[in-house]
């Protein structure tokens, strides 16, 4: 699949795909004899993984380290797992913080609905 096709399939610009490859977020993509990127099934799996991880807020540095470890010979599964565990902890913290913010917003909206708006309506009458 060409970069244009991969771009369309995954909703990422060709520049983003090139950038991901350049910084090591996805392993180097195989090229045709004429030098055109050829995204095979494995490259597409990496794109899907990185798109998912980035949308979850996983840090680029952690993901590039993950890919680097994946490409190294020898046992790296424990180190790769630890990267994922560390990122999960950060995401859980962000989820908790966002839940707290949502709770506060819900409280404020409830106060408007039950106290502030009725009080204003009562003053007009």
C-alpha positions in Angstrom: 0.0 0.0 0.0 1.4 3.4 -0.9 1.8 6.3 1.6 -1.3 8.0 0.1 -3.4 4.8 0.7 -2.0 4.3 4.2 -2.7 8.0 4.9 -6.3 7.7 3.8 -6.9 4.3 5.6 -5.6 5.5 9.0 -6.6 9.2 8.8 -3.0 10.4 9.2 -1.3 12.7 6.8 1.6 11.5 4.7 3.8 13.9 6.6 2.7 12.3 9.9 3.5 8.8 8.6 7.0 10.0 7.4 7.5 11.7 10.8 6.5 8.6 12.7 9.0 6.6 10.7 11.8 9.2 10.9 11.6 9.5 14.7 11.3 5.7 15.2 7.7 5.6 16.2 7.2 2.9 13.5 10.0 0.7 12.2 11.4 1.6 8.8 8.9 0.9 6.1 10.0 -1.3 3.2 10.5 0.4 -0.1 10.0 -0.6 -3.6 12.9 -0.8 -6.1 12.1 2.9 -7.0 12.3 4.0 -3.4 8.5 4.4 -2.8 7.3 3.4 0.7 5.3 0.1 0.6 3.2 -0.3 3.7 2.8 -4.1 4.2 0.6 -5.8 6.8 3.3 -5.5 9.5 3.8 -1.8 8.9 0.0 -1.3 9.0 -0.1 -3.1 12.4 2.5 -0.7 13.7 0.6 2.3 12.4 -2.6 1.1 14.1 -0.8 0.5 17.4 0.9 3.9 17.4 -2.3 5.7 16.4 -4.1 4.0 19.2 -1.4 4.7 21.7 -1.0 8.3 20.7 -4.8 8.9 20.9 -4.6 7.5 24.4 -1.9 10.0 25.2 1.0 7.7 25.4 4.2 9.7 25.2 6.2 9.6 22.0 9.5 9.0 23.9 8.1 5.9 25.5 6.8 4.6 22.2 10.1 5.2 20.4 11.9 3.4 23.2 9.4 0.5 22.8 10.0 0.2 19.1 13.8 0.5 19.6 13.6 -2.4 22.2 11.4 -4.4 19.9 14.0 -4.2 17.1 16.9 -5.2 19.3 18.1 -8.8 19.3 17.8 -10.7 22.6 15.2 -10.6 25.3 13.5 -7.3 25.7 9.9 -8.4 26.6 10.2 -7.3 30.2 11.6 -3.9 29.4 8.8 -3.4 26.7 6.2 -4.5 29.2 7.5 -2.1 31.8 7.1 0.8 29.3 3.5 -0.2 28.8 2.9 -0.5 32.5 4.4 2.9 33.2 2.3 4.5 30.5 -0.8 2.8 31.8 -0.1 4.4 35.2 0.1 7.8 33.6 -3.1 7.3 31.6 -4.9 6.1 34.7 -3.8 9.3 36.5 -5.0 11.5 33.6 -8.4 9.6 33.6 -8.7 10.2 37.4 -7.9 13.9 36.9 -10.4 14.2 34.1 -13.0 12.4 36.1 -12.5 14.9 38.9 -12.9 17.8 36.5 -16.0 16.2 35.1 -17.4 15.8 38.6 -16.8 19.4 39.3 -18.4 20.5 36.1 -21.4 18.3 36.8 -21.7 19.9 40.3 -21.5 23.4 38.8 -24.2 22.6 36.2 -26.4 21.1 38.9 -26.0 24.3 41.0 -27.1 26.4 38.0 -30.1 24.1 37.4 -31.2 23.9 41.1 -30.1 27.2 42.6 -28.8 30.0 40.4 -31.2 29.9 37.5 -34.3 29.4 39.7 -33.1 32.3 41.9 -32.7 34.6 38.9 -36.2 33.6 37.6 -37.6 34.3 41.1 -36.2 37.8 41.1 -37.7 38.7 37.8 -41.2 37.9 38.9 
